[in-house]
Each structure stands twice: as structure tokens, then as C-alpha cells.
Amino acid sequence: MNKRKTFSEVVALWKIDKRQYVKKSSFSAYILLTENHLLPKFGDQQLIEEAEVQTFVFQKLDQGLSQKTIKDKNKWLEHQPFDIQFPTEREKHNIEVLSRSNQKKMMTYIQEHFTFRNLGVYICLSSGIRIGEVCALTWEDIDTDNGIINVRKTIQRIYLIEDGQRKTELILDTPKTKNSIREIPMSRELIRMLKPFKKIVNPSFFVLTNDVKPTEPRTYRSFYKNLMKELNMPELKFHGLRHSFATRCIESKCDYKTVSVLLGHSNITTTLNLYVHPNLEQKKKAIDQMFRALK
């Protein structure tokens, strides 16, 4: 008679299978979450009841894990579906962006104090690309003749757990989704800034270092933080540059689908939920239009 397997034994088999189908970065994220959260709780169990999982979910939420992280865990293993309940998210998550004046101040400063690392911040404010994408950008991705930035790669440091040993590895990979592989038009100012360099740089060199070796995201985050302090800017996460780009696009009445494509979002709903929030004046206008139509 087949002996029922423990959860840890099932995970071991699942890892062998899953490794074949997902990107290395995704696999490492799955393993890290499994090792840190699921195995310590359920590793020795052969049967896991729905009530146990529900209690576990609430505990993890209390400890600060996001609902997305916890929900993702439930997708990794085949199981009898549990009807796990999550509390309704009532708090609004406000995104942080640079004010228009601070964005102008930063872009002007970079134009007047050019370095390759400063240039990366300017590119992010002009294109909305992610930190891993700007770190992976090489000069061959910059097409000044046609005024296009080709986003085709990303750099990230991933955590690996092999034979019980934890280590990290810097990897150059394709972006997170197929929509993230995209072409972004450059502004005239950015083209003017980059054109002289395109004639003399090695096309295979990374833009942020102008060297064969790239800068990794955590190092570039640290540089960016120091730059913000130097300019007496409010503390803003690096991802806030991407939010600032998207917000300026929406403020400029760009159509939402185009903004979504520029950002490389997997669907327009993500863009709408993040950046499109009608103000009171727009709400009043909608009500007025509706009643005019009734007359």
C-alpha cells in the first residue's frame, strides 16, 4: 500500500517538476517563500485541513505579508481547493510621485551634471522603465536614429537554496512578462543627450557604467538615494520614478492603453487601478452630463 507523503516530500517532487517550466528568478522566489513560510508550518504533515490554512493565512497577514504573496502560494501545488477567505482591503494604497517642480529640478540637474549613473535616473523619468531594466540597458538597446529605447532584458539578484545552503546570484534575464519587452520612444531632449555618445561608445557596454560590467539594482538604489539627499528631495523609492512618469502621462491626457503599453503592464486594468483616480471636479462633470442626457 502506498504510504501517504508528507508535505515536505511533495514539495521536493514539485521542485523537480516546476524547475523545468519557470524562469530561474520565479523558481527562486517560490523556493524562498516555501522554505521560509510553508515548510516550517506544514512540512511534517501528511494531511492539511482547510481550517489550518485559514488560520495560517491570518497569522501571515498579521505579520505583514501581503495578500498577493499569500495568494500566490496557493497556486504552486495541486491540492483539493480550499475556500480561503481574505479580509477586504479597505485602505487606499497611495503611490508616491515627484511633484512637477521636483521632477523638473532633478532633470535639469542631470542635464547640467552629466554622469552615466545620473543618466539612468533621467532615462527612468523619461520612459518609466524599472530599476532592473535600466541596469540591464546596453548601448545597443538605445536607437538614437529612430529615437527608441528597446527594453529586452532585466538584471536582478536572486536568492538560491541548494542542498540546504543559501546564496545569491546576479542574473541577466528577459523581463518579467512578454508585455515588458517593448519599444519606448525617447523625448527630443533625451535623444539630444544620447546622440553624441552613441558615436563613440562600445554598443555591448552597459549604459549605467559604460563598461562591460553592469551595476546591480541594490547598488543603483543606494546611488539614487544619495542623489536625492544631495538635491534635498523628499524620500522617494526608486520605483517612484516609474510612478512619476506614468502620472505625468495621465496628467497630460495620454490615452490609458498607450500608457499601459509604455509601462509594459500585462493588462490595462493594472494601469487604471494604479494611476487613474477621477478628482471631485471630474465626478461633478460626470453627474452633470448624466442629468443633461436625461433632459
Summary of the structure (lengths in Angstrom):
residues: 295
radius of gyration: 23.3
end to end distance: 76.7
largest distance: 76.7
contacts: 753
relative contact order: 0.10
helix: 53%
strand: 11%
